[in-house]
Amino acid sequence: MARSAKGPAATGLDASMQEAAQAQRQRFKYTDDEVIEKPFNWKQVLRLLSYMKPYRKQLVPMVVMMLLGTLTRLAAPAVIILAIDEAIDKGGGDKGLLLTYGGIMLGLYVVQWAANTIRIKYTNVIGQKVIYDLRQQLFEHIQKLSFRFFDKRPAGSVLVRVTNDVNSLQDLFTNGVVNLLMDCIQLIGIAAILLIWNFQLGIAVMVTVPLMFIVSGTLRKRIRFAWQDVRIKQSRINSHLNEAIQGMKVTQAYVQEKENYQFFDHMNTINKKSWDRASALNQTFGPIIEVTAAIGTLILFWYGSHLLQTNVITVGLLVGFANYIGNFWDPINRLGQMYNQLLVAMASSERIFEFIDEEPTVKESGRARMLTGIKGDVSFDRIVFEYEKGRPALKGISLEVKAGQSVALVGHTGSGKSTIINLLCRFYDPVEGAVRIDGQDIRDVTIESLRSQVGIVLQDTFIFSGTIRDNIRFGRLTATDEEVEMAARAVNAHEFIVSLPDGYDTEVQERGNVLSMGQRQLLSFARALLADPAILILDEATASIDTETELKIQEALKTLLAGRTSFIIAHRLSTIRHCDNIVVLDHGRIVEQGDHDALMRHGGTYHGLIEAQYRFLSA
Ligand SMILES: Nc1ncnc2c1ncn2[C@@H]1O[C@H](COP(=O)(O)OP(=O)(O)OP(=O)(O)O)[C@@H](O)[C@H]1O
């Protein structure tokens, strides 16, 4: 009864929850675009190894130690053979000789231990340095890449290359390459010793080797795919987690926690299943290797004892063979693992090199001059620009701005206001036409000198982790504490800064979580003032400031803008009323320009926008 009373409601709830989870699944679409492994590619391996070149000096002792370690390991069973045959078997127990062989064995182990310790030290040092260089080179290069590059990629995928992909090469450089060489030398060495010492027995005990390679190859492949699947599932969880944390406020505001939880639970379950499968497959590998190894040992003792009885081999040789065979399977096993690791590293290095080889689309010409001591005349000469081929964002913009003038850019959303600014800062280059400052095409001047003449206060004010003082000083790193404070006072930010617990030394988090939007904007004003650029851009800069702060800001802006050419993008038209020139954009074209009074008299688009805004505010 209890069950039937509860049943329909519970079933209904379950059904609705399942529907919600299903809807969530459809909402989150993850593309597994990152290929996890790539075929072996010699060119790429050589390119990777070239990162070791600067450390040639450390490479020499490392290789010497590696050879010494491997040779001593190969020599040890040979000494056992001699000790048994010469000191125990033949001489009927020559204690002196036995002690000598014992001493040699001890010596070999000490040398082997020392050689391995020194080798590991050198490999770690070289490996870490190579990874450091690679990460540094990658980051340095990414910083140079143009906006077009970032437009095409989500921030997460760029992040993953600098972290995960570089990390996956770390193992290869710190252990992989050296172990691979050591294992190869050991395998070839053992095979050669066995065949030289007794060809027939050598062939007999190694008869299982091809079998081992086949089993190991096939199984490893399956295990590799299973682990790849785990990585894909984990990377999905990571992307979802990233999105869930970034969008936490929206999730809570729309009360979507339960749905998010269910979706996460669904992905987590899939991940667990995938992990269980891979791990179960992995566990089958050990017994298979052991069985194959046991077959080899069985053949050794069966055929070996036969050869012993017929006096073809000695007891020492049989024991020595057993010893060598014991050292034979481990390298085979490791080589399989190494091969998998190498294929994963191939994919990671390909992704890293793809970024390193990416040329910035905004390039500096070899003859670029410094742009210094400018007046601030700006001209846009018949500019055509498109972000995506065939979809022009600017369609022939011509605009003359005299030094010291303030220009407002207005127009509907998507009309091209920010694009004009992007071209002035050379974040992109126009497809046609030219942007000039004081008559110089900005493609002929160095990017650094151009951007240091152009100050920008963006709509989304970025606050870096650090103190308030550091954040203002970002405008000019050499500014003194007094200059930082003066800039803050000039834009009316000083008052709120000193009211914070540690004043100018208050620590703020990435993106300025402890500050209000208005406060963040005031800080970025101070930052721009400190930079003292000849040309200033304010992109929606006053959008988030309340009326009282806005009055303060308007006052500060007069100081900030005095003597500078300025471009102001503002949706609130009241803030740009006093600009010298108001440029009205419509679908990438200038449709009107003039001062406020002239445009109002004209009664065109601007007049319409002012009317609409007035109606909206008084509604
Ligand atoms: N990174 C980009 N990649 C592709 N298209 C873009 C990109 N940035 C802008 N666009 C497109 O270019 C056109 C102009 O955009 P722009 O950002 O200059 O408009 P806006 O006038 O500043 O708009 P808003 O007032 O909304 O900020 C729009 O159609 C927009 O969709």
The ligand as a Tripos MOL2 file, in Angstrom:
@<TRIPOS>MOLECULE
LIG
   31    33     1     0     0
SMALL
NO_CHARGES

@<TRIPOS>ATOM
      1 N1         35.5230   38.7680  -32.5870 N.pl3     1 LIG1
      2 C1         34.5550   38.8190  -33.4850 C.ar      1 LIG1
      3 N2         34.4170   37.8260  -34.3800 N.ar      1 LIG1
      4 C2         33.4390   37.8670  -35.3090 C.ar      1 LIG1
      5 N3         32.5610   38.8810  -35.4370 N.ar      1 LIG1
      6 C3         32.6370   39.9000  -34.5650 C.ar      1 LIG1
      7 C4         33.6430   39.9210  -33.5520 C.ar      1 LIG1
      8 N4         33.4960   41.0590  -32.8420 N.ar      1 LIG1
      9 C5         32.4560   41.7090  -33.3880 C.ar      1 LIG1
     10 N5         31.9470   41.0250  -34.4240 N.ar      1 LIG1
     11 C6         30.8280   41.4350  -35.2880 C.3       1 LIG1
     12 O1         31.1920   42.6800  -35.8820 O.3       1 LIG1
     13 C7         30.0960   43.5830  -35.8880 C.3       1 LIG1
     14 C8         30.4810   44.8780  -35.1660 C.3       1 LIG1
     15 O2         30.7300   44.6000  -33.8130 O.3       1 LIG1
     16 P1         31.1830   45.6960  -32.7620 P.3       1 LIG1
     17 O3         31.6330   44.9610  -31.5470 O.co2     1 LIG1
     18 O4         32.1370   46.6300  -33.3870 O.co2     1 LIG1
     19 O5         29.8170   46.4400  -32.4750 O.3       1 LIG1
     20 P2         29.4820   47.5680  -31.4100 P.3       1 LIG1
     21 O6         28.8480   48.6690  -32.1580 O.co2     1 LIG1
     22 O7         30.6760   47.9220  -30.6120 O.co2     1 LIG1
     23 O8         28.4120   46.8060  -30.5240 O.3       1 LIG1
     24 P3         28.0350   46.9740  -28.9710 P.3       1 LIG1
     25 O9         27.3880   48.3120  -28.8190 O.co2     1 LIG1
     26 O10        27.0390   45.8740  -28.7540 O.co2     1 LIG1
     27 O11        29.2770   46.7950  -28.1880 O.co2     1 LIG1
     28 C9         28.9490   42.8370  -35.2100 C.3       1 LIG1
     29 O12        28.1430   42.3300  -36.2420 O.3       1 LIG1
     30 C10        29.5870   41.7060  -34.4580 C.3       1 LIG1
     31 O13        28.7630   40.5670  -34.4450 O.3       1 LIG1
@<TRIPOS>BOND
     1     1     2 1
     2     2     3 ar
     3     2     7 ar
     4     3     4 ar
     5     4     5 ar
     6     5     6 ar
     7     6     7 ar
     8     6    10 ar
     9     7     8 ar
    10     8     9 ar
    11     9    10 ar
    12    10    11 1
    13    11    12 1
    14    11    30 1
    15    12    13 1
    16    13    14 1
    17    13    28 1
    18    14    15 1
    19    15    16 1
    20    16    17 2
    21    16    18 1
    22    16    19 1
    23    19    20 1
    24    20    21 2
    25    20    22 1
    26    20    23 1
    27    23    24 1
    28    24    25 2
    29    24    26 1
    30    24    27 1
    31    28    29 1
    32    28    30 1
    33    30    31 1
@<TRIPOS>SUBSTRUCTURE
     1 LIG1         1 GROUP 0 **** ****
